[in-house]
Every structure is written in structure tokens, then in C-alpha cells.
């Protein structure tokens, strides 16, 4: 009773358990505690002109810099299991890529969310079984953002310009990550 008092809170809900807190919980006889595992995240950069930025660039293709931006931002906020990939801009390729990553709690796409006739992402996710949460926000430069629920995943579609991706990450994606980590 001199180290830990009866009824004393050792760890608050929503906190990351540090090694010292884990040892203190063990000392208090708490062998099993409910935790939320870190969510697995997939990031897909949509565009036929894009290539994997971690590999040698093919002639004429642009490295998908949004993949590096998003992976770095997710890592900054504690996500370690991150899958990144470019995705061809076709309804079939988008649907397939989203379904392939449906084991992830969060799937984020960049590009292909605007009103143009070559912007297939929103409809492709619906085609794959996604149920819309919202489509479009009064936010500039990321007004074409959307979110869907797909099985056990949340899918967030971001526009393509890196400035819009960065803004949308901080206003939409980061709060969702906090929610998935039970920090919200």
C-alpha cells in the first residue's frame, strides 16, 4: 500500500502505456489490461502518371510524393504499420486496391477526388461496397475530401495537391488516427 494506494489510477484510459507504466501495472498484479492495438494504415496515390517513390523512377513517370508525405505524417503520430502504393486511375484498379487493403483500419487515397470525368475514386469505393460518411467540405484547398465506411475500414479520399493533402491530414486524418488509437 505504500507504492500504490488502493483505488489509485495507474494509467488513464486513452494513454500510451510506457515501459515504466507496464512494469507498474505488473507490480499491481494487473496481468491483462484492455488495449487498442495500433491501427494498420494503407495509403494509395491514384494516378496513371505516378510511380513508387521508393523505387527507381520509370521514364516519364512522377514519383508519388504524397505517399512519402502521408507515411511521414502517420509515423509522426505513432502509426508504424503503413502500406504505401501508387494506384492506376481506373475504377477497377481503385476498387481492387481498396479491397486488397481492407484489412487496414484506415485507408487514405490521394488524387482523383474532384468533379472531373477522370476522377473515379469516390464511385470506385462505393462500387467496392463502401458506404459514404460525407462527401465534400467547405474547406480550401481540400474541398473534394470524402469519407466512406468499408467493412471494418474507414476510407478517406483526399485531393492530389500536396498542400491540400497536408491540410486535410491535419484537419481530418489525424483526428481519425487519434480516434482509432482511442486518444480522441
TORMITOR-638440 format. One record per residue: residue in three letters; x, y, z of N, C-alpha, C in turn. Coordinates in pm, whole numbers, padded with zeros to 5 digits, always signed. Layout:
BEGIN
ALAXYZXYZXYZ
...
This chain:
BEGIN
UNK+00079-00120+00000+00000+00000+00000+00083+00126+00000
UNK+00215+00117+00017+00293+00241+00020+00335+00286-00119
UNK+00342+00193-00214+00380+00231-00352+00259+00270-00435
UNK+00152+00192-00421+00029+00218-00496-00086+00207-00397
UNK-00164+00311-00387-00277+00310-00294-00397+00241-00357
UNK-00477+00178-00273-00599+00113-00320-00687+00217-00390
UNK-00732+00182-00511-00818+00272-00589-00742+00378-00669
UNK-00612+00381-00656-00532+00480-00729-00530+00446-00879
UNK-00543+00548-00961-00535+00529-01105-00388+00518-01144
UNK-00355+00409-01210-00216+00387-01253-00196+00442-01394
UNK-00290+00411-01482-00284+00455-01622-00424+00502-01661
UNK-00433+00617-01721-00561+00669-01767-00599+00609-01902
UNK-00729+00593-01922-00780+00543-02050-00734+00638-02162
UNK-00692+00580-02274-00651+00659-02389-00504+00697-02390
UNK-00430+00656-02288-00287+00687-02281-00207+00573-02345
UNK-00094+00609-02398+00001+00509-02446+00074+00455-02323
UNK+00080+00324-02312+00144+00262-02196+00294+00257-02219
UNK+00367+00327-02134+00513+00330-02143+00570+00204-02076
UNK+00697+00174-02097+00758+00060-02029+00747+00070-01876
UNK+00764+00189-01821+00753+00206-01675+00611+00181-01627
UNK+00512+00229-01702+00373+00205-01664+00339+00056-01676
UNK+00393-00011-01776+00370-00155-01791+00426-00230-01670
UNK+00544-00190-01625+00604-00254-01507+00521-00225-01383
UNK+00470-00102-01370+00387-00065-01256+00256-00143-01256
UNK+00197-00162-01374+00075-00243-01384+00103-00387-01342
UNK+00217-00442-01384+00254-00578-01346+00274-00586-01194
UNK+00339-00487-01138+00362-00482-00994+00230-00480-00916
UNK+00130-00413-00975-00002-00404-00911-00085-00530-00935
UNK-00028-00627-01007-00099-00752-01030-00195-00746-01148
UNK-00185-00645-01230-00272-00631-01347-00203-00698-01466
UNK-00234-00827-01485-00169-00904-01591-00235-00883-01727
UNK-00365-00860-01726-00439-00841-01850-00510-00707-01845
UNK-00480-00622-01941-00549-00493-01950-00597-00475-02093
UNK-00715-00420-02110-00765-00398-02247-00688-00284-02313
UNK-00644-00308-02434-00572-00205-02509-00628-00199-02651
UNK-00605-00088-02713-00638-00073-02854-00508-00087-02932
UNK-00499-00188-03019-00376-00203-03098-00361-00087-03195
UNK-00237-00058-03230-00212+00046-03329-00279+00008-03460
UNK-00350+00101-03520-00417+00068-03646-00318+00052-03761
UNK-00352-00039-03850-00278-00056-03973-00336+00042-04075
UNK-00249+00110-04150-00292+00215-04243-00239+00185-04383
UNK-00323+00206-04483-00282+00197-04624-00300+00334-04687
UNK-00203+00373-04768-00209+00500-04840-00190+00470-04988
UNK-00286+00514-05069-00284+00489-05213-00282+00622-05286
UNK-00185+00640-05373-00178+00761-05456-00232+00724-05594
UNK-00344+00785-05631-00413+00749-05756-00365+00838-05870
UNK-00324+00774-05978-00283+00846-06097-00198+00759-06188
UNK-00230+00758-06316-00153+00678-06412-00012+00731-06433
UNK+00009+00856-06395+00140+00919-06415+00235+00896-06298
UNK+00187+00826-06193+00264+00812-06070+00337+00678-06062
UNK+00451+00682-05993+00527+00560-05968+00565+00556-05820
UNK+00610+00441-05776+00651+00421-05637+00774+00509-05609
UNK+00765+00601-05512+00878+00691-05486+00996+00623-05418
UNK+00979+00498-05374+01088+00428-05307+01170+00343-05404
UNK+01130+00344-05531+01200+00263-05631+01250+00351-05744
UNK+01334+00294-05828+01387+00366-05944+01272+00414-06032
UNK+01272+00542-06066+01166+00601-06147+01173+00552-06290
UNK+01056+00511-06342+01047+00477-06482+01041+00606-06563
UNK+01093+00603-06682+01097+00721-06768+00955+00776-06788
UNK+00938+00904-06761+00812+00970-06785+00713+00965-06669
UNK+00742+00887-06566+00652+00880-06451+00701+00971-06339
UNK+00606+01015-06258+00635+01108-06148+00633+01030-06017
UNK+00736+01045-05934+00731+00979-05803+00612+01032-05723
UNK+00536+00944-05662+00417+00980-05586+00458+01038-05450
UNK+00489+01167-05450+00539+01232-05329+00438+01233-05216
UNK+00307+01226-05247+00207+01222-05141+00220+01095-05055
UNK+00274+00989-05113+00294+00867-05035+00397+00891-04924
UNK+00505+00961-04958+00609+00992-04859+00554+01091-04756
UNK+00482+01193-04804+00422+01291-04714+00330+01223-04613
UNK+00236+01144-04662+00138+01079-04575+00203+00977-04482
UNK+00296+00899-04533+00364+00800-04448+00439+00869-04335
UNK+00506+00978-04367+00580+01052-04264+00486+01112-04160
UNK+00375+01168-04205+00279+01226-04111+00217+01119-04021
UNK+00181+01006-04079+00125+00897-03999+00228+00846-03897
UNK+00352+00832-03940+00459+00786-03850+00477+00883-03734
UNK+00469+01012-03763+00486+01114-03659+00385+01096-03546
UNK+00267+01043-03579+00162+01028-03479+00144+00884-03434
UNK+00251+00807-03441+00253+00676-03377+00214+00557-03461
UNK+00184+00575-03588+00148+00462-03672+00276+00402-03729
UNK+00292+00270-03711+00412+00205-03763+00383+00107-03876
UNK+00262+00055-03881+00226-00041-03986+00155+00035-04098
UNK+00235+00081-04195+00185+00167-04303+00223+00105-04437
UNK+00122+00081-04520+00143+00029-04655+00122+00145-04752
UNK+00219+00170-04841+00203+00274-04942+00214+00213-05081
UNK+00135+00268-05175+00141+00217-05313+00077+00317-05408
UNK+00135+00332-05526+00063+00404-05631-00049+00316-05682
UNK-00150+00378-05740-00267+00304-05789-00307+00363-05924
UNK-00326+00277-06021-00370+00323-06153-00506+00392-06141
UNK-00527+00492-06223-00652+00569-06220-00756+00503-06310
UNK-00809+00391-06263-00921+00326-06331-01014+00274-06223
UNK-01144+00272-06251-01237+00223-06149-01202+00083-06097
UNK-01162-00005-06187-01129-00142-06147-01006-00145-06056
UNK-00901-00072-06094-00777-00071-06015-00799-00010-05877
UNK-00879+00095-05870-00906+00160-05741-00986+00066-05651
UNK-01092+00008-05704-01173-00087-05625-01087-00203-05575
UNK-01005-00258-05663-00920-00371-05626-00820-00331-05518
UNK-00756-00214-05533-00657-00169-05435-00720-00147-05298
UNK-00839-00090-05296-00907-00065-05169-00947-00198-05104
UNK-01001-00291-05181-01039-00421-05126-00917-00501-05079
UNK-00807-00490-05153-00683-00559-05115-00635-00510-04979
UNK-00660-00383-04947-00614-00324-04821-00723-00315-04716
UNK-00832-00389-04734-00944-00378-04640-00915-00438-04503
UNK-00797-00499-04485-00756-00542-04352-00701-00426-04270
UNK-00684-00311-04333-00637-00191-04265-00756-00120-04201
UNK-00735-00061-04084-00842+00015-04019-00865+00148-04088
UNK-00759+00200-04154-00768+00328-04223-00702+00314-04360
UNK-00777+00355-04463-00724+00360-04599-00739+00505-04645
UNK-00629+00564-04689-00632+00702-04737-00588+00701-04883
UNK-00668+00766-04967-00630+00782-05107-00596+00929-05131
UNK-00507+00954-05227-00479+01091-05268-00497+01097-05420
UNK-00563+01205-05464-00587+01223-05608-00718+01159-05651
UNK-00772+01212-05759-00891+01153-05820-01021+01176-05745
UNK-01028+01284-05664-01150+01308-05586-01233+01426-05638
UNK-01184+01493-05740-01254+01612-05789-01378+01581-05870
UNK-01435+01684-05931-01558+01666-06010-01533+01626-06155
UNK-01407+01605-06193-01374+01575-06332-01422+01438-06378
UNK-01427+01420-06509-01475+01292-06564-01370+01181-06552
UNK-01250+01211-06502-01147+01110-06479-01121+01091-06329
UNK-01211+01142-06246-01198+01128-06101-01291+01016-06054
UNK-01232+00896-06039-01311+00775-06016-01314+00727-05871
UNK-01239+00788-05783-01215+00728-05652-01344+00708-05571
UNK-01424+00812-05554-01544+00802-05472-01637+00691-05523
UNK-01667+00693-05651-01757+00592-05709-01696+00452-05703
UNK-01565+00442-05718-01499+00312-05712-01507+00250-05573
UNK-01496+00335-05471-01506+00285-05335-01649+00241-05305
UNK-01746+00316-05356-01885+00273-05341-01908+00140-05414
UNK-01850+00128-05532-01862+00004-05611-01804-00115-05534
UNK-01700-00089-05454-01637-00196-05375-01716-00227-05248
UNK-01823-00153-05223-01906-00177-05106-01900-00069-05000
UNK-01828+00038-05028-01816+00148-04932-01946+00226-04915
UNK-01973+00263-04792-02092+00343-04759-02046+00484-04724
UNK-02094+00585-04798-02049+00722-04774-02078+00772-04633
UNK-01982+00842-04576-01999+00911-04448-02023+01059-04478
UNK-01937+01116-04563-01957+01252-04613-01882+01266-04744
UNK-01923+01365-04822-01855+01394-04949-01850+01545-04966
UNK-01728+01598-04966-01705+01740-04984-01715+01818-04854
UNK-01626+01915-04840-01624+02002-04723-01605+02146-04767
UNK-01652+02238-04686-01629+02380-04713-01491+02415-04660
UNK-01390+02362-04727-01250+02379-04686-01167+02397-04812
UNK-01081+02494-04810-00995+02516-04926-00852+02509-04880
UNK-00767+02432-04946-00777+02378-05081-00821+02232-05088
UNK-00890+02179-04991-00922+02036-04991-01073+02012-04988
UNK-01147+02086-05070-01293+02076-05064-01348+01944-05116
UNK-01271+01869-05195-01322+01744-05252-01290+01621-05166
UNK-01263+01642-05038-01238+01532-04944-01368+01454-04923
UNK-01355+01323-04901-01472+01242-04867-01430+01131-04771
UNK-01528+01067-04710-01502+00951-04624-01611+00847-04646
UNK-01570+00721-04638-01662+00608-04650-01627+00504-04545
UNK-01723+00421-04515-01700+00304-04429-01702+00184-04522
UNK-01598+00102-04515-01587-00018-04598-01550-00134-04507
UNK-01645-00220-04479-01626-00332-04385-01579-00274-04251
UNK-01460-00310-04204-01407-00257-04078-01310-00143-04100
UNK-01307-00089-04220-01213+00019-04254-01285+00151-04271
UNK-01212+00256-04243-01253+00391-04279-01169+00429-04400
UNK-01233+00475-04505-01163+00518-04626-01180+00669-04637
UNK-01069+00738-04646-01072+00884-04662-01006+00917-04795
UNK-01079+00988-04880-01027+01031-05009-00983+01176-05001
UNK-00857+01198-05032-00801+01333-05032-00771+01375-05175
UNK-00771+01506-05203-00732+01551-05337-00583+01524-05360
UNK-00534+01561-05478-00396+01529-05514-00289+01630-05477
UNK-00316+01761-05479-00208+01856-05450-00153+01838-05307
UNK-00021+01830-05292+00038+01807-05160-00005+01909-05054
UNK-00027+02035-05091-00072+02134-04993-00209+02095-04940
UNK-00298+02049-05027-00431+02006-04985-00423+01879-04902
UNK-00334+01788-04938-00315+01664-04863-00267+01696-04721
UNK-00172+01786-04710-00119+01824-04578-00228+01887-04491
UNK-00304+01979-04547-00414+02043-04474-00517+01939-04430
UNK-00559+01854-04523-00660+01754-04493-00609+01651-04392
UNK-00481+01620-04396-00426+01528-04295-00449+01585-04155
UNK-00409+01710-04136-00416+01769-04002-00558+01795-03955
UNK-00650+01822-04046-00787+01853-04005-00879+01730-04002
UNK-00847+01626-04079-00936+01510-04089-00867+01379-04052
UNK-00756+01348-04117-00691+01218-04097-00634+01204-03957
UNK-00562+01305-03909-00503+01295-03775-00608+01273-03667
UNK-00721+01347-03667-00825+01315-03568-00880+01173-03580
UNK-00888+01120-03701-00933+00981-03717-00830+00885-03660
UNK-00702+00912-03682-00597+00830-03622-00609+00833-03470
UNK-00628+00951-03413-00647+00962-03268-00765+00878-03222
UNK-00874+00882-03296-00992+00803-03261-00960+00654-03264
UNK-00891+00609-03368-00856+00468-03381-00759+00424-03272
UNK-00680+00517-03220-00588+00488-03111-00653+00510-02974
UNK-00783+00541-02974-00860+00571-02853-00804+00691-02778
UNK-00749+00786-02851-00698+00909-02790-00798+01022-02798
UNK-00902+01004-02879-00998+01113-02900-01101+01121-02791
